[in-house]
Amino acid sequence: MSEVPAVWVRDLVRRFGDFVAVDRLTFEVPRGRVFGFLGPNGSGKSTTIRMLCGLLRPSAGEGQVDGLDIVSASEQIKQRIGYMSQRFALYPDLTVVENMEFYGGIYGLPAARLAERIAEALQRLELQPQRDHLAGTLSTGMRQRLALGCAILHRPGILFLDEPTSGVDPLARRSFFELIRELAEAGATVLVTTHVMDEAELCDALLLIYQGQLLAQGTPGELRARVPGVMLEVGVDQPGRAIEALQRRPEVADVSLAGSALLVRLRQATFDLAEALRADGLQAAHVRPAEATLETVFLALVDEAGTAAVPPALG
């Protein structure tokens, strides 16, 4: 008998009046994976997470978390999961340890066990030097670590992290995701929402969402393989002018700046990109094959789906 997925939903819908925030989402999450919800702000990621956590009732559809129905068993779900919201409710006038004691008490941990879990969390999250600092005095990165510590004190098998690195610098983001990976390797299933590309690359699998709808799902590699056309990296000394010139060409599906070079997706392999640039008075230092980025994947899938609006930029 196959293992029950950590999460599954079918035709999940959430409306706010006439506005459809989540539109018929269907997916499932195997256990022990880091599963990312990738999409721009306002795409329905947080609304989906809140429905899965039993904090928001679906308008339609069905689903389960850890084998429990997201509507009829929402209170039981809350006791089994860990949840870290975008604005985690830390108490600024309590110390790091006092915040952990408060949330551990909510989860009903006995005093002796709670003390052990707090000591473990302080060490694992490198918060020991800040243990007696008021939460309100911590840096953004340290507050996020504390929020994660509070969410995992009861060792939940499924952890929901809603934009956990919002406002955190790139180095701290990488460190935070290393902690997330450790939790998954220890057996937890982690669902994380993000609009940051380097975070998405660290997930085992991704769900791409735009305007409340599912665009695609799969591993980062599987999603990159779905991009139609030909990907090229182009070195130019005037990237701004080159982007403007290439955007006028119907043979060019999209073009973006990637470091000091351009990442170009052609609709057909026969188009001579270097010659097109020369015709506009530009010289290509190099033109070579490239791998699609997840941002390229996202834009291509939006275009493929025929979505009229241009999606907001992803991070």
C-alpha positions as CSV (number, residue, x, y, z in Angstrom):
1,M,0.0,0.0,0.0
2,S,1.4,3.4,-1.1
3,E,2.1,6.0,1.6
4,V,-0.5,8.7,2.0
5,P,0.9,12.0,0.7
6,A,1.7,14.7,3.3
7,V,-0.7,17.0,1.5
8,W,-3.2,16.7,-1.3
9,V,-5.8,19.0,-2.7
10,R,-8.3,18.7,-5.6
11,D,-10.0,21.7,-7.3
12,L,-9.3,24.0,-4.3
13,V,-11.0,27.4,-4.6
14,R,-11.0,30.5,-2.4
15,R,-13.1,33.5,-3.2
16,F,-13.2,36.9,-1.5
17,G,-16.5,38.4,-2.8
18,D,-16.1,38.4,-6.6
19,F,-12.4,38.0,-6.5
20,V,-11.0,34.5,-7.0
21,A,-7.7,34.3,-5.0
22,V,-7.2,30.5,-5.6
23,D,-8.7,29.0,-8.7
24,R,-9.1,25.2,-8.8
25,L,-5.7,24.1,-7.6
26,T,-4.9,20.4,-7.7
27,F,-1.6,18.9,-6.4
28,E,-0.1,16.6,-3.9
29,V,3.1,16.7,-1.8
30,P,5.0,13.5,-1.0
31,R,6.4,13.1,2.5
32,G,10.0,14.2,3.4
33,R,10.3,16.8,0.6
34,V,11.0,20.5,0.4
35,F,8.1,21.7,-1.7
36,G,8.0,25.2,-3.0
37,F,5.1,27.4,-4.0
38,L,6.7,29.8,-6.5
39,G,4.9,32.9,-7.8
40,P,4.8,36.7,-7.6
41,N,3.2,38.5,-4.7
42,G,-0.6,38.3,-4.9
43,S,-0.6,35.0,-6.8
44,G,-2.5,33.0,-4.2
45,K,0.4,31.3,-2.4
46,S,-0.4,32.5,1.1
47,T,-4.1,32.0,0.7
48,T,-3.4,28.4,-0.2
49,I,-1.2,27.9,2.8
50,R,-3.8,29.3,5.1
51,M,-6.4,26.9,3.8
52,L,-4.1,24.0,4.3
53,C,-3.3,25.1,7.8
54,G,-7.0,25.2,8.8
55,L,-6.9,29.0,9.1
56,L,-9.2,29.8,6.2
57,R,-12.1,27.8,4.9
58,P,-12.1,26.9,1.2
59,S,-14.9,28.2,-1.0
60,A,-14.8,24.9,-3.0
61,G,-12.7,21.8,-3.5
62,E,-11.3,19.3,-1.1
63,G,-8.0,18.3,0.5
64,Q,-6.1,16.6,3.3
65,V,-3.1,17.4,5.4
66,D,-1.5,14.4,7.1
67,G,-4.6,12.4,6.3
68,L,-7.0,14.9,7.9
69,D,-9.7,16.8,6.0
70,I,-8.8,20.5,5.7
71,V,-12.4,21.5,6.5
72,S,-13.8,19.0,9.1
73,A,-10.5,18.4,10.9
74,S,-9.0,21.8,10.8
75,E,-8.4,22.0,14.6
76,Q,-6.6,18.6,14.6
77,I,-4.4,19.8,11.7
78,K,-3.3,22.8,13.7
79,Q,-2.0,20.6,16.4
80,R,0.0,18.4,14.0
81,I,1.7,21.0,11.9
82,G,4.2,23.8,12.3
83,Y,3.3,27.1,10.8
84,M,5.4,30.3,10.3
85,S,3.5,33.1,8.7
86,Q,4.8,36.1,6.8
87,R,4.3,38.2,10.0
88,F,5.0,35.7,12.7
89,A,3.5,36.8,16.0
90,L,6.6,37.0,18.1
91,Y,6.2,39.0,21.3
92,P,8.8,41.9,21.2
93,D,8.7,42.4,24.9
94,L,9.6,38.8,25.7
95,T,13.0,37.3,25.4
96,V,14.0,34.6,22.9
97,V,13.6,31.9,25.5
98,E,10.3,33.4,26.8
99,N,8.8,33.4,23.3
100,M,9.8,29.7,22.9
101,E,8.3,28.9,26.3
102,F,5.1,30.6,25.4
103,Y,4.7,28.7,22.1
104,G,5.8,25.4,23.6
105,G,3.1,25.8,26.2
106,I,0.5,26.3,23.4
107,Y,1.5,23.0,22.0
108,G,1.2,21.4,25.4
109,L,4.8,20.3,25.8
110,P,5.6,19.2,29.4
111,A,8.1,21.5,31.2
112,A,11.0,19.1,31.2
113,R,10.6,18.2,27.5
114,L,10.1,21.8,26.6
115,A,13.3,22.8,28.3
116,E,15.1,20.1,26.2
117,R,13.5,21.3,23.0
118,I,14.4,24.9,23.7
119,A,18.0,24.0,24.4
120,E,18.2,22.0,21.2
121,A,16.6,24.8,19.1
122,L,18.9,27.5,20.5
123,Q,21.9,25.4,19.5
124,R,20.5,24.4,16.1
125,L,19.4,27.9,15.1
126,E,22.5,29.5,16.6
127,L,20.4,31.6,18.9
128,Q,22.2,30.8,22.2
129,P,24.0,34.2,22.4
130,Q,20.6,35.9,22.0
131,R,18.7,33.7,24.4
132,D,18.0,36.5,26.9
133,H,17.6,39.3,24.4
134,L,14.2,40.8,23.8
135,A,12.7,39.6,20.5
136,G,12.0,43.2,19.5
137,T,15.8,44.0,19.6
138,L,16.8,41.2,17.2
139,S,17.8,41.6,13.6
140,T,15.3,40.5,10.9
141,G,17.4,37.3,10.3
142,M,17.5,36.4,14.0
143,R,13.7,37.1,14.4
144,Q,13.1,34.7,11.5
145,R,15.3,32.0,13.1
146,L,13.3,32.5,16.4
147,A,10.0,32.2,14.5
148,L,11.2,28.9,12.9
149,G,12.3,27.7,16.4
150,C,8.9,28.4,17.8
151,A,7.3,26.5,14.9
152,I,9.3,23.3,15.3
153,L,9.4,22.9,19.1
154,H,6.8,20.2,19.0
155,R,8.6,18.5,16.1
156,P,5.8,18.6,13.6
157,G,5.9,16.2,10.7
158,I,4.7,18.9,8.3
159,L,5.9,22.4,8.3
160,F,4.4,25.4,6.5
161,L,6.7,28.4,6.0
162,D,5.0,31.4,4.3
163,E,7.7,33.7,2.9
164,P,10.1,32.8,5.7
165,T,13.0,34.9,4.4
166,S,11.1,38.1,3.6
167,G,13.4,41.0,4.4
168,V,16.4,38.8,5.0
169,D,19.7,39.4,3.2
170,P,20.9,36.8,0.6
171,L,23.5,35.3,2.9
172,A,21.0,34.8,5.7
173,R,18.5,33.4,3.2
174,R,21.0,30.7,2.1
175,S,21.7,29.8,5.8
176,F,17.9,29.6,6.5
177,F,17.4,27.2,3.6
178,E,20.2,25.0,4.9
179,L,18.2,24.7,8.1
180,I,15.1,23.8,6.1
181,R,17.0,21.2,4.2
182,E,18.2,19.7,7.5
183,L,14.6,19.4,8.7
184,A,13.6,17.6,5.6
185,E,16.5,15.2,5.8
186,A,15.4,14.4,9.4
187,G,12.0,13.4,7.9
188,A,9.9,16.5,8.0
189,T,7.8,17.7,5.0
190,V,8.4,21.4,4.4
191,L,6.1,23.5,2.3
192,V,7.5,27.0,1.6
193,T,6.2,29.9,-0.3
194,T,8.6,32.2,-2.1
195,H,9.1,34.6,-5.0
196,V,12.9,34.4,-4.8
197,M,14.6,32.4,-7.6
198,D,17.6,31.1,-5.7
199,E,15.3,29.8,-2.9
200,A,13.2,28.0,-5.5
201,E,16.3,26.3,-6.9
202,L,16.8,24.7,-3.4
203,C,13.4,23.0,-3.4
204,D,12.9,19.3,-4.3
205,A,9.8,20.2,-6.3
206,L,7.9,23.3,-7.2
207,L,4.4,24.4,-7.8
208,L,4.3,27.5,-10.1
209,I,1.2,29.7,-9.4
210,Y,0.0,32.8,-11.2
211,Q,-3.3,34.6,-10.6
212,G,-4.4,31.8,-8.4
213,Q,-4.0,29.1,-11.0
214,L,-1.5,26.3,-11.5
215,L,1.0,26.9,-14.3
216,A,3.1,23.8,-13.8
217,Q,4.7,21.5,-11.2
218,G,7.8,19.4,-11.0
219,T,11.5,19.5,-10.0
220,P,13.5,22.6,-11.0
221,G,15.1,20.5,-13.7
222,E,11.8,19.2,-15.1
223,L,10.4,22.7,-15.2
224,R,13.5,24.1,-17.1
225,A,13.1,21.3,-19.6
226,R,9.6,22.5,-20.5
227,V,10.8,25.9,-21.8
228,P,10.1,26.0,-25.6
229,G,12.6,27.5,-28.0
230,V,16.4,27.8,-27.8
231,M,18.2,29.4,-24.8
232,L,21.4,31.4,-25.5
233,E,23.8,33.4,-23.4
234,V,25.0,36.6,-25.2
235,G,27.9,38.8,-24.2
236,V,27.5,42.4,-25.3
237,D,29.2,45.7,-24.2
238,Q,25.9,47.7,-24.4
239,P,23.3,45.4,-22.8
240,G,20.6,48.1,-22.5
241,R,20.7,48.8,-26.2
242,A,20.9,45.1,-27.0
243,I,17.9,44.3,-25.0
244,E,15.9,47.1,-26.7
245,A,17.0,45.8,-30.1
246,L,16.2,42.2,-29.4
247,Q,12.8,42.9,-27.9
248,R,11.8,44.3,-31.3
249,R,12.6,41.1,-33.0
250,P,9.6,38.7,-33.4
251,E,12.1,35.7,-33.4
252,V,13.0,36.6,-29.8
253,A,10.6,35.2,-27.2
254,D,12.2,37.0,-24.3
255,V,15.5,38.5,-23.2
256,S,16.8,39.4,-19.8
257,L,20.0,40.5,-18.1
258,A,21.9,37.7,-16.4
259,G,24.9,39.1,-14.6
260,S,27.1,40.9,-17.2
261,A,25.5,38.9,-20.1
262,L,22.1,38.5,-21.7
263,L,19.9,35.4,-21.5
264,V,17.9,35.2,-24.7
265,R,15.2,32.7,-25.7
266,L,14.7,32.3,-29.4
267,R,11.5,30.9,-30.9
268,Q,13.5,29.1,-33.6
269,A,17.1,27.8,-33.8
270,T,17.7,29.2,-37.3
271,F,17.7,32.8,-36.3
272,D,21.2,34.4,-36.5
273,L,21.3,36.4,-33.2
274,A,24.8,37.8,-33.8
275,E,23.8,39.1,-37.3
276,A,20.7,40.7,-35.8
277,L,22.8,42.6,-33.3
278,R,25.3,43.7,-36.0
279,A,22.4,45.1,-38.0
280,D,21.6,47.3,-35.0
281,G,25.3,48.4,-34.7
282,L,26.0,46.1,-31.8
283,Q,28.7,43.4,-31.4
284,A,28.3,40.1,-29.6
285,A,31.4,39.1,-27.7
286,H,30.1,35.5,-27.5
287,V,26.9,33.6,-28.2
288,R,26.6,30.2,-26.5
289,P,24.0,27.7,-25.3
290,A,22.5,28.4,-21.9
291,E,20.2,26.8,-19.4
292,A,16.8,28.4,-18.7
293,T,16.4,30.1,-15.4
294,L,13.2,29.5,-13.3
295,E,12.2,33.1,-14.1
296,T,12.5,32.2,-17.8
297,V,10.4,29.1,-17.2
298,F,7.7,31.2,-15.4
299,L,7.5,33.8,-18.1
300,A,7.4,31.2,-20.9
301,L,4.6,29.3,-19.1
302,V,2.6,32.4,-18.6
303,D,3.0,33.2,-22.3
304,E,2.2,29.6,-23.2
305,A,-1.0,29.7,-21.2
306,G,-2.1,32.8,-23.0
307,T,-2.4,34.9,-19.9
308,A,-3.1,38.5,-21.0
309,A,-1.4,40.4,-18.2
310,V,2.3,40.6,-17.8
311,P,3.3,38.9,-14.5
312,P,5.0,41.0,-11.9
313,A,8.8,40.4,-11.7
314,L,9.9,37.6,-9.5
315,G,12.8,38.1,-7.1
